[in-house]
Amino acid sequence: MQAETLIPLNIKHYTDGDFVADSAFRYHFYLSIAKHKVSCIIADPLNVKVVSLKTFSNPEIDFFKINYDDWKKMSDVLQELKPAYKGKFVLIDNDDCLIAPESLCNIIELEAYYQLHKPVLDNSQMSYSKLHIFTTSAVFNLRNETIKFIRFEMPTADLLHQSQLFIKAIVKSQIEEKDKKIFVNVHEQHIEVLATDGQNLQFYNSFKYDTETDFVYYILSVAEQLGMESNQIQIMLFGDITNKDGAFEMLKKYAARVQFGDKLQQYIYPDAFNQFSSHQHFVLSSCLLCE
């Protein structure tokens, strides 16, 4: 399905009859921006239910590099922002992010910390948001044109990085677990690797990868850093990966157990979410943790 806009977008919509579009005041709205995809999620906080997920994608467009005028050409996306929702949030889904100590409490210190580990983008700004767990913050870098779009079109929205939502969702899902695991959120060109015992953040970082070998190497390196032997390595996968991918088969050769994760069970989801695997759209499905 092609959107009737100056910039062509492939649109997918997952919802059911419980979504009442005219009652925006009941819902919270979440706009997720990734490299080649923008997603709009609507959730009912009172009934702890995700009611709608709509994605807009184009593999030839990098949404982090387009300017504000290009954003204005995507009328289908802009239409989603108009209703007077109860709350609005923007989730940034890129790897230009670090998890930093919360003690670095101002943007100047956070920017200096970021520059020690990653290059700062040209014509950009630093942003940060607190995780409210593990006394850490997410510090991330966005180009000015992206910031301009967010602040002009969603001026009251809370700006967050999806990494903090991933961490919070994993901690929430593993609250009763005692086994040590490595959690991997797979994106198109990078992975997030997380290890936690529920009380402490033992490891978090993102890695760009070009090949399946790179993919597996980074995960096994984290396992080695954590002192895990191959017969102890348990890996839980989320995001853009299937059991037919070569990286999945390769991981099974080196780890005791490799499995796919599941959506948080304390929330209600549309029946339409059965159209994709439960480990996919994990972070977006956990949007209510932004509250």
CORKA-V318178 format. One record per backbone hydrogen bond with DSSP energy under -1.0 kcal/mol. CO is the residue of the C=O (numbers start at 0). NH is the residue of the N-H. If there is no record, write none. Layout:
co->CO nh->NH
co->CO nh->NH
This chain:
co->0 nh->10
co->2 nh->4
co->8 nh->2
co->9 nh->56
co->11 nh->54
co->13 nh->52
co->15 nh->18
co->19 nh->22
co->22 nh->25
co->23 nh->26
co->23 nh->85
co->26 nh->85
co->27 nh->42
co->28 nh->88
co->29 nh->40
co->30 nh->90
co->31 nh->38
co->32 nh->92
co->34 nh->62
co->35 nh->57
co->36 nh->33
co->37 nh->55
co->38 nh->31
co->39 nh->53
co->40 nh->29
co->41 nh->50
co->41 nh->51
co->42 nh->27
co->43 nh->48
co->47 nh->267
co->48 nh->43
co->51 nh->41
co->52 nh->13
co->53 nh->39
co->54 nh->11
co->55 nh->37
co->56 nh->9
co->57 nh->60
co->61 nh->64
co->66 nh->70
co->67 nh->71
co->69 nh->72
co->70 nh->73
co->72 nh->5
co->72 nh->74
co->73 nh->77
co->74 nh->78
co->82 nh->84
co->86 nh->28
co->87 nh->157
co->88 nh->30
co->89 nh->159
co->90 nh->32
co->91 nh->161
co->94 nh->96
co->95 nh->140
co->97 nh->138
co->99 nh->136
co->100 nh->103
co->102 nh->104
co->105 nh->109
co->106 nh->110
co->107 nh->111
co->108 nh->112
co->109 nh->113
co->110 nh->114
co->113 nh->116
co->113 nh->117
co->122 nh->143
co->124 nh->141
co->126 nh->139
co->128 nh->137
co->132 nh->135
co->134 nh->101
co->135 nh->130
co->136 nh->99
co->137 nh->128
co->138 nh->97
co->139 nh->126
co->141 nh->124
co->142 nh->146
co->143 nh->147
co->144 nh->148
co->145 nh->149
co->146 nh->150
co->147 nh->151
co->148 nh->152
co->149 nh->153
co->153 nh->156
co->157 nh->89
co->159 nh->91
co->160 nh->163
co->161 nh->165
co->162 nh->166
co->163 nh->167
co->164 nh->168
co->165 nh->169
co->166 nh->170
co->167 nh->171
co->168 nh->172
co->169 nh->173
co->173 nh->176
co->181 nh->235
co->182 nh->193
co->183 nh->237
co->184 nh->191
co->185 nh->239
co->188 nh->208
co->189 nh->186
co->190 nh->206
co->191 nh->184
co->192 nh->204
co->193 nh->182
co->194 nh->201
co->194 nh->202
co->199 nh->196
co->199 nh->201
co->202 nh->194
co->204 nh->192
co->206 nh->190
co->210 nh->214
co->211 nh->215
co->212 nh->216
co->213 nh->217
co->214 nh->218
co->215 nh->219
co->216 nh->220
co->217 nh->221
co->218 nh->222
co->219 nh->223
co->220 nh->224
co->221 nh->225
co->222 nh->227
co->223 nh->226
co->228 nh->231
co->232 nh->255
co->232 nh->256
co->233 nh->181
co->234 nh->258
co->235 nh->183
co->236 nh->260
co->237 nh->185
co->238 nh->240
co->241 nh->244
co->244 nh->248
co->245 nh->249
co->246 nh->250
co->247 nh->251
co->249 nh->252
co->250 nh->253
co->250 nh->254
co->256 nh->234
co->258 nh->236
co->267 nh->49
co->269 nh->272
co->270 nh->273
co->271 nh->274
co->272 nh->275
co->276 nh->279
co->278 nh->238
co->280 nh->284
co->283 nh->286
co->285 nh->288
co->286 nh->289
co->287 nh->290
